[in-house]
């Protein structure tokens, strides 16, 4: 099934018509933005970021990686810089994304490697995006800008 989450999603008739036309309405859940999105992430097999513009640094990728969920996204903003390709697949178009997702889902049968990847994703986010690391990287950038 599919879970769509965001502002204006729950009552978006256009999305519901598209889901109906494509035969997935009964398999789709429409949520407004939630306070505890982690419950949603933990129920997913994959997280898909379909933004094509307007994203500088999509935090939803880090949030879902921390929950051990593999990501598929279009190359927008800093998406390609967030995490290694074994955690986030960057796709050029919808057909490529659908193929990449299907290949990944077919490989989920190996629960040991899936669990290992989930643990590595959580560890990666904890290590690379903890507050101390982010502040240190920001200060390096800030100091470099002041020297020019």
N, CA and C atoms as a LAMMPS dump frame, in Angstrom:
ITEM: TIMESTEP
0
ITEM: NUMBER OF ATOMS
444
ITEM: BOX BOUNDS ff ff ff
-5.0000000000000000e+02 5.0000000000000000e+02
-5.0000000000000000e+02 5.0000000000000000e+02
-5.0000000000000000e+02 5.0000000000000000e+02
ITEM: ATOMS id mol type element x y z
1 1 1 N 0.814 -1.183 0
2 1 2 C 0 0 0
3 1 3 C 0.858 1.247 0
4 2 1 N 0.186 2.374 0.034
5 2 2 C 0.847 3.673 -0.02
6 2 3 C 0.364 4.538 1.131
7 3 1 N 1.268 5.347 1.655
8 3 2 C 0.93 6.304 2.699
9 3 3 C 1.393 7.666 2.206
10 4 1 N 0.466 8.61 2.106
11 4 2 C 0.793 9.974 1.711
12 4 3 C 0.581 10.86 2.932
13 5 1 N 1.601 11.663 3.261
14 5 2 C 1.545 12.49 4.464
15 5 3 C 1.981 13.897 4.111
16 6 1 N 1.22 14.887 4.573
17 6 2 C 1.621 16.271 4.382
18 6 3 C 0.456 17.223 4.49
19 7 1 N 0.782 18.472 4.518
20 7 2 C -0.234 19.514 4.625
21 7 3 C -1.164 19.456 3.407
22 8 1 N -2.451 19.369 3.671
23 8 2 C -3.443 19.358 2.599
24 8 3 C -3.643 18.014 1.921
25 9 1 N -2.998 16.976 2.402
26 9 2 C -3.088 15.656 1.759
27 9 3 C -4.403 14.951 2.074
28 10 1 N -4.826 14.981 3.319
29 10 2 C -5.991 14.202 3.751
30 10 3 C -7.249 14.542 2.954
31 11 1 N -7.413 15.791 2.587
32 11 2 C -8.62 16.211 1.869
33 11 3 C -8.355 16.55 0.408
34 12 1 N -7.233 16.088 -0.14
35 12 2 C -6.86 16.426 -1.507
36 12 3 C -7.598 15.518 -2.493
37 13 1 N -8.654 16.043 -3.062
38 13 2 C -9.492 15.253 -3.976
39 13 3 C -8.755 14.885 -5.264
40 14 1 N -7.863 15.765 -5.718
41 14 2 C -7.099 15.477 -6.937
42 14 3 C -6.23 14.231 -6.75
43 15 1 N -5.58 14.121 -5.601
44 15 2 C -4.773 12.93 -5.322
45 15 3 C -5.634 11.682 -5.224
46 16 1 N -6.809 11.825 -4.627
47 16 2 C -7.709 10.679 -4.499
48 16 3 C -8.228 10.226 -5.859
49 17 1 N -8.505 11.172 -6.739
50 17 2 C -8.932 10.817 -8.103
51 17 3 C -7.806 10.08 -8.822
52 18 1 N -6.581 10.581 -8.707
53 18 2 C -5.44 9.907 -9.342
54 18 3 C -5.248 8.496 -8.785
55 19 1 N -5.39 8.356 -7.469
56 19 2 C -5.259 7.031 -6.856
57 19 3 C -6.355 6.093 -7.364
58 20 1 N -7.573 6.617 -7.476
59 20 2 C -8.69 5.805 -7.989
60 20 3 C -8.434 5.398 -9.44
61 21 1 N -8.015 6.349 -10.274
62 21 2 C -7.765 6.08 -11.693
63 21 3 C -6.663 5.053 -11.896
64 22 1 N -5.725 4.983 -10.954
65 22 2 C -4.607 4.043 -11.07
66 22 3 C -4.817 2.769 -10.257
67 23 1 N -6.02 2.602 -9.721
68 23 2 C -6.37 1.366 -9.038
69 23 3 C -5.719 1.155 -7.686
70 24 1 N -5.309 2.231 -7.024
71 24 2 C -4.642 2.074 -5.726
72 24 3 C -5.352 2.82 -4.592
73 25 1 N -6.534 3.339 -4.842
74 25 2 C -7.23 4.11 -3.813
75 25 3 C -7.446 3.29 -2.547
76 26 1 N -7.863 2.037 -2.702
77 26 2 C -8.131 1.193 -1.539
78 26 3 C -6.851 0.819 -0.799
79 27 1 N -5.709 0.992 -1.434
80 27 2 C -4.424 0.65 -0.827
81 27 3 C -3.665 1.888 -0.368
82 28 1 N -4.335 3.051 -0.377
83 28 2 C -3.659 4.31 -0.056
84 28 3 C -4.284 4.957 1.167
85 29 1 N -3.412 5.428 2.065
86 29 2 C -3.844 6.155 3.258
87 29 3 C -3.373 7.597 3.097
88 30 1 N -4.274 8.534 3.341
89 30 2 C -3.982 9.958 3.199
90 30 3 C -3.991 10.607 4.584
91 31 1 N -2.83 11.149 5.019
92 31 2 C -2.702 11.787 6.326
93 31 3 C -2.331 13.25 6.171
94 32 1 N -2.817 14.057 7.09
95 32 2 C -2.308 15.415 7.24
96 32 3 C -0.933 15.304 7.897
97 33 1 N -0.214 16.407 7.974
98 33 2 C 1.072 16.409 8.672
99 33 3 C 0.845 15.921 10.101
100 34 1 N 1.747 15.089 10.584
101 34 2 C 1.599 14.471 11.895
102 34 3 C 2.678 14.948 12.859
103 35 1 N 2.347 14.943 14.142
104 35 2 C 3.336 15.282 15.16
105 35 3 C 4.341 14.153 15.338
106 36 1 N 3.876 12.909 15.335
107 36 2 C 4.758 11.767 15.555
108 36 3 C 4.912 10.97 14.26
109 37 1 N 5.689 11.511 13.353
110 37 2 C 5.878 10.883 12.044
111 37 3 C 6.669 9.582 12.15
112 38 1 N 7.408 9.393 13.243
113 38 2 C 8.203 8.167 13.398
114 38 3 C 7.345 6.915 13.339
115 39 1 N 6.114 6.977 13.832
116 39 2 C 5.216 5.82 13.745
117 39 3 C 4.952 5.456 12.289
118 40 1 N 4.815 6.462 11.461
119 40 2 C 4.593 6.214 10.026
120 40 3 C 5.855 5.63 9.412
121 41 1 N 7.005 6.269 9.659
122 41 2 C 8.255 5.771 9.081
123 41 3 C 8.482 4.305 9.408
124 42 1 N 8.256 3.939 10.659
125 42 2 C 8.527 2.563 11.078
126 42 3 C 7.594 1.546 10.438
127 43 1 N 6.516 2.007 9.833
128 43 2 C 5.596 1.086 9.171
129 43 3 C 5.902 0.924 7.679
130 44 1 N 6.875 1.679 7.178
131 44 2 C 7.178 1.684 5.744
132 44 3 C 8.267 0.689 5.371
133 45 1 N 8.217 0.234 4.132
134 45 2 C 9.325 -0.53 3.555
135 45 3 C 10.313 0.411 2.889
136 46 1 N 9.809 1.462 2.257
137 46 2 C 10.647 2.475 1.616
138 46 3 C 10.026 3.849 1.845
139 47 1 N 10.859 4.867 1.747
140 47 2 C 10.413 6.257 1.823
141 47 3 C 10.769 6.907 0.496
142 48 1 N 9.785 7.551 -0.128
143 48 2 C 9.977 8.144 -1.446
144 48 3 C 9.788 9.653 -1.349
145 49 1 N 10.792 10.391 -1.812
146 49 2 C 10.739 11.855 -1.831
147 49 3 C 10.598 12.265 -3.291
148 50 1 N 9.414 12.758 -3.638
149 50 2 C 9.135 13.064 -5.04
150 50 3 C 9.264 14.541 -5.371
151 51 1 N 9.785 15.334 -4.454
152 51 2 C 9.962 16.768 -4.723
153 51 3 C 10.891 16.953 -5.921
154 52 1 N 10.526 17.874 -6.781
155 52 2 C 11.349 18.215 -7.952
156 52 3 C 11.967 19.602 -7.818
157 53 1 N 11.46 20.379 -6.857
158 53 2 C 11.987 21.725 -6.608
159 53 3 C 11.57 22.157 -5.21
160 54 1 N 12.196 23.206 -4.717
161 54 2 C 11.792 23.785 -3.449
162 54 3 C 12.377 23.123 -2.217
163 55 1 N 13.199 22.106 -2.381
164 55 2 C 13.817 21.443 -1.233
165 55 3 C 15.288 21.851 -1.173
166 56 1 N 15.682 22.482 -0.089
167 56 2 C 17.099 22.783 0.094
168 56 3 C 17.809 21.582 0.702
169 57 1 N 17.26 21.115 1.804
170 57 2 C 17.816 19.977 2.53
171 57 3 C 16.619 19.242 3.13
172 58 1 N 16.149 18.213 2.461
173 58 2 C 14.948 17.516 2.938
174 58 3 C 15.204 16.699 4.215
175 59 1 N 14.828 17.277 5.336
176 59 2 C 15.003 16.618 6.636
177 59 3 C 14.292 15.272 6.712
178 60 1 N 13.236 15.108 5.919
179 60 2 C 12.489 13.845 5.971
180 60 3 C 13.377 12.661 5.617
181 61 1 N 14.41 12.897 4.832
182 61 2 C 15.33 11.806 4.493
183 61 3 C 16.084 11.363 5.739
184 62 1 N 16.61 12.307 6.506
185 62 2 C 17.318 11.943 7.734
186 62 3 C 16.377 11.299 8.741
187 63 1 N 15.18 11.833 8.858
188 63 2 C 14.212 11.263 9.803
189 63 3 C 13.922 9.805 9.471
190 64 1 N 13.687 9.523 8.208
191 64 2 C 13.353 8.15 7.815
192 64 3 C 14.575 7.236 7.878
193 65 1 N 15.759 7.747 7.521
194 65 2 C 16.973 6.947 7.659
195 65 3 C 17.201 6.563 9.112
196 66 1 N 16.961 7.496 10.017
197 66 2 C 17.145 7.21 11.439
198 66 3 C 16.208 6.085 11.893
199 67 1 N 15.074 5.973 11.241
200 67 2 C 14.125 4.89 11.554
201 67 3 C 14.454 3.614 10.776
202 68 1 N 15.551 3.633 10.015
203 68 2 C 15.979 2.439 9.29
204 68 3 C 15.269 2.209 7.975
205 69 1 N 14.755 3.265 7.37
206 69 2 C 13.988 3.139 6.13
207 69 3 C 14.805 3.634 4.943
208 70 1 N 14.927 2.793 3.924
209 70 2 C 15.658 3.111 2.685
210 70 3 C 14.907 4.193 1.922
211 71 1 N 15.621 5.142 1.322
212 71 2 C 15.032 6.28 0.621
213 71 3 C 15.287 6.243 -0.876
214 72 1 N 14.33 6.771 -1.593
215 72 2 C 14.426 6.966 -3.04
216 72 3 C 13.966 8.394 -3.296
217 73 1 N 14.761 9.156 -4.058
218 73 2 C 14.447 10.571 -4.229
219 73 3 C 14.926 11.076 -5.577
220 74 1 N 14.313 12.18 -5.999
221 74 2 C 14.813 12.894 -7.162
222 74 3 C 15.934 13.813 -6.685
223 75 1 N 16.829 14.185 -7.581
224 75 2 C 17.983 15.01 -7.223
225 75 3 C 17.559 16.469 -7.131
226 76 1 N 17.242 16.89 -5.927
227 76 2 C 16.82 18.269 -5.688
228 76 3 C 17.569 18.778 -4.456
229 77 1 N 17.963 20.029 -4.499
230 77 2 C 18.691 20.605 -3.371
231 77 3 C 19.92 19.783 -3.036
232 78 1 N 20.114 19.526 -1.756
233 78 2 C 21.269 18.756 -1.287
234 78 3 C 20.977 17.271 -1.119
235 79 1 N 19.905 16.798 -1.7
236 79 2 C 19.498 15.402 -1.518
237 79 3 C 20.631 14.43 -1.812
238 80 1 N 21.356 14.651 -2.883
239 80 2 C 22.412 13.708 -3.265
240 80 3 C 23.61 13.754 -2.317
241 81 1 N 23.683 14.778 -1.468
242 81 2 C 24.811 14.925 -0.544
243 81 3 C 24.511 14.392 0.857
244 82 1 N 23.278 14.027 1.131
245 82 2 C 22.866 13.679 2.487
246 82 3 C 23.447 12.366 2.97
247 83 1 N 23.378 11.33 2.147
248 83 2 C 23.772 9.994 2.607
249 83 3 C 24.315 9.179 1.438
250 84 1 N 25.03 8.104 1.737
251 84 2 C 25.564 7.235 0.68
252 84 3 C 24.454 6.605 -0.16
253 85 1 N 24.815 6.193 -1.36
254 85 2 C 23.827 5.654 -2.298
255 85 3 C 23.196 4.349 -1.836
256 86 1 N 23.819 3.624 -0.908
257 86 2 C 23.17 2.409 -0.415
258 86 3 C 22.075 2.737 0.604
259 87 1 N 21.925 4.018 0.945
260 87 2 C 20.872 4.465 1.855
261 87 3 C 19.83 5.32 1.151
262 88 1 N 20.287 6.106 0.161
263 88 2 C 19.396 6.979 -0.606
264 88 3 C 19.721 6.815 -2.088
265 89 1 N 18.761 6.326 -2.843
266 89 2 C 18.937 6.219 -4.297
267 89 3 C 18.432 7.494 -4.94
268 90 1 N 19.287 8.141 -5.701
269 90 2 C 18.917 9.355 -6.415
270 90 3 C 18.501 8.953 -7.822
271 91 1 N 17.285 9.332 -8.212
272 91 2 C 16.721 8.91 -9.5
273 91 3 C 16.46 10.121 -10.38
274 92 1 N 16.609 9.91 -11.69
275 92 2 C 16.398 10.999 -12.649
276 92 3 C 14.947 11.164 -13.072
277 93 1 N 14.188 10.071 -13.036
278 93 2 C 12.801 10.144 -13.489
279 93 3 C 11.964 9.088 -12.768
280 94 1 N 10.649 9.171 -12.95
281 94 2 C 9.726 8.281 -12.239
282 94 3 C 9.911 6.821 -12.631
283 95 1 N 10.218 6.55 -13.886
284 95 2 C 10.41 5.174 -14.338
285 95 3 C 11.633 4.56 -13.666
286 96 1 N 12.723 5.323 -13.618
287 96 2 C 13.935 4.85 -12.942
288 96 3 C 13.668 4.615 -11.455
289 97 1 N 12.908 5.527 -10.842
290 97 2 C 12.607 5.392 -9.425
291 97 3 C 11.774 4.134 -9.166
292 98 1 N 10.754 3.918 -9.985
293 98 2 C 9.907 2.739 -9.808
294 98 3 C 10.719 1.455 -9.948
295 99 1 N 11.612 1.412 -10.917
296 99 2 C 12.46 0.228 -11.109
297 99 3 C 13.382 0.008 -9.907
298 100 1 N 13.99 1.086 -9.413
299 100 2 C 14.894 0.979 -8.267
300 100 3 C 14.145 0.499 -7.026
301 101 1 N 12.942 1.004 -6.828
302 101 2 C 12.135 0.591 -5.679
303 101 3 C 11.769 -0.885 -5.797
304 102 1 N 11.356 -1.313 -6.97
305 102 2 C 10.98 -2.717 -7.162
306 102 3 C 12.166 -3.644 -6.907
307 103 1 N 13.331 -3.279 -7.41
308 103 2 C 14.523 -4.102 -7.156
309 103 3 C 14.823 -4.192 -5.663
310 104 1 N 14.717 -3.063 -4.971
311 104 2 C 14.973 -3.069 -3.537
312 104 3 C 13.952 -3.94 -2.805
313 105 1 N 12.675 -3.78 -3.14
314 105 2 C 11.637 -4.557 -2.46
315 105 3 C 11.811 -6.054 -2.689
316 106 1 N 12.263 -6.423 -3.877
317 106 2 C 12.514 -7.836 -4.161
318 106 3 C 13.653 -8.381 -3.306
319 107 1 N 14.578 -7.513 -2.92
320 107 2 C 15.728 -7.951 -2.123
321 107 3 C 15.422 -7.993 -0.622
322 108 1 N 14.245 -7.559 -0.205
323 108 2 C 13.908 -7.527 1.213
324 108 3 C 13.78 -8.913 1.841
325 109 1 N 13.802 -9.945 1.037
326 109 2 C 13.696 -11.303 1.572
327 109 3 C 14.859 -11.637 2.499
328 110 1 N 15.986 -11.013 2.288
329 110 2 C 17.151 -11.262 3.127
330 110 3 C 17.055 -10.374 4.366
331 111 1 N 16.345 -10.839 5.38
332 111 2 C 16.055 -10.008 6.542
333 111 3 C 17.302 -9.658 7.342
334 112 1 N 18.336 -10.5 7.289
335 112 2 C 19.565 -10.194 8.031
336 112 3 C 20.243 -8.965 7.434
337 113 1 N 20.392 -8.925 6.101
338 113 2 C 21.041 -7.762 5.495
339 113 3 C 20.147 -6.528 5.609
340 114 1 N 18.828 -6.692 5.581
341 114 2 C 17.917 -5.559 5.749
342 114 3 C 18.053 -4.969 7.142
343 115 1 N 18.132 -5.833 8.146
344 115 2 C 18.318 -5.372 9.523
345 115 3 C 19.664 -4.685 9.687
346 116 1 N 20.697 -5.241 9.073
347 116 2 C 22.033 -4.664 9.147
348 116 3 C 22.049 -3.277 8.503
349 117 1 N 21.417 -3.146 7.345
350 117 2 C 21.351 -1.847 6.671
351 117 3 C 20.587 -0.844 7.529
352 118 1 N 19.493 -1.269 8.139
353 118 2 C 18.715 -0.37 8.999
354 118 3 C 19.57 0.142 10.154
355 119 1 N 20.336 -0.736 10.752
356 119 2 C 21.221 -0.32 11.854
357 119 3 C 22.312 0.621 11.368
358 120 1 N 22.854 0.357 10.184
359 120 2 C 23.888 1.243 9.628
360 120 3 C 23.321 2.617 9.308
361 121 1 N 22.061 2.667 8.827
362 121 2 C 21.434 3.956 8.517
363 121 3 C 21.254 4.773 9.794
364 122 1 N 20.744 4.155 10.843
365 122 2 C 20.552 4.86 12.115
366 122 3 C 21.892 5.344 12.662
367 123 1 N 22.904 4.495 12.606
368 123 2 C 24.234 4.86 13.088
369 123 3 C 24.807 6.017 12.273
370 124 1 N 24.626 5.979 10.963
371 124 2 C 25.115 7.042 10.084
372 124 3 C 24.507 8.384 10.471
373 125 1 N 23.189 8.428 10.635
374 125 2 C 22.522 9.683 10.992
375 125 3 C 22.998 10.165 12.355
376 126 1 N 23.097 9.252 13.318
377 126 2 C 23.552 9.622 14.668
378 126 3 C 24.96 10.196 14.646
379 127 1 N 25.813 9.628 13.812
380 127 2 C 27.211 10.057 13.749
381 127 3 C 27.381 11.346 12.946
382 128 1 N 26.776 11.407 11.768
383 128 2 C 27.026 12.523 10.846
384 128 3 C 26.139 13.742 11.074
385 129 1 N 25.008 13.563 11.753
386 129 2 C 24.059 14.667 11.892
387 129 3 C 23.675 14.947 13.339
388 130 1 N 24.504 14.522 14.296
389 130 2 C 24.225 14.903 15.679
390 130 3 C 24.539 16.385 15.834
391 131 1 N 24.011 16.994 16.858
392 131 2 C 24.116 18.445 16.999
393 131 3 C 25.562 18.93 17.081
394 132 1 N 26.425 18.188 17.764
395 132 2 C 27.82 18.609 17.884
396 132 3 C 28.514 18.614 16.522
397 133 1 N 28.283 17.577 15.732
398 133 2 C 28.896 17.488 14.403
399 133 3 C 28.378 18.589 13.492
400 134 1 N 27.083 18.833 13.522
401 134 2 C 26.494 19.867 12.668
402 134 3 C 27.019 21.239 13.057
403 135 1 N 27.102 21.531 14.339
404 135 2 C 27.633 22.829 14.786
405 135 3 C 29.087 22.981 14.345
406 136 1 N 29.876 21.924 14.505
407 136 2 C 31.29 21.985 14.108
408 136 3 C 31.42 22.266 12.606
409 137 1 N 30.619 21.587 11.778
410 137 2 C 30.671 21.815 10.325
411 137 3 C 30.215 23.227 9.974
412 138 1 N 29.197 23.707 10.67
413 138 2 C 28.709 25.056 10.43
414 138 3 C 29.785 26.085 10.776
415 139 1 N 30.464 25.882 11.887
416 139 2 C 31.497 26.827 12.309
417 139 3 C 32.66 26.852 11.324
418 140 1 N 33.032 25.709 10.784
419 140 2 C 34.097 25.665 9.766
420 140 3 C 33.662 26.489 8.554
421 141 1 N 32.419 26.298 8.121
422 141 2 C 31.892 27.058 6.981
423 141 3 C 31.833 28.554 7.311
424 142 1 N 31.339 28.885 8.468
425 142 2 C 31.217 30.269 8.905
426 142 3 C 32.586 30.955 8.932
427 143 1 N 33.566 30.269 9.493
428 143 2 C 34.905 30.848 9.561
429 143 3 C 35.521 31.001 8.177
430 144 1 N 35.268 30.052 7.291
431 144 2 C 35.783 30.142 5.923
432 144 3 C 35.165 31.315 5.176
433 145 1 N 33.907 31.593 5.412
434 145 2 C 33.243 32.723 4.755
435 145 3 C 33.792 34.06 5.259
436 146 1 N 34.174 34.114 6.515
437 146 2 C 34.709 35.332 7.094
438 146 3 C 36.109 35.661 6.62
439 147 1 N 36.818 34.689 6.081
440 147 2 C 38.214 34.892 5.64
441 147 3 C 38.301 35.428 4.217
442 148 1 N 37.208 35.408 3.506
443 148 2 C 37.256 35.847 2.101
444 148 3 C 37.06 37.312 1.941
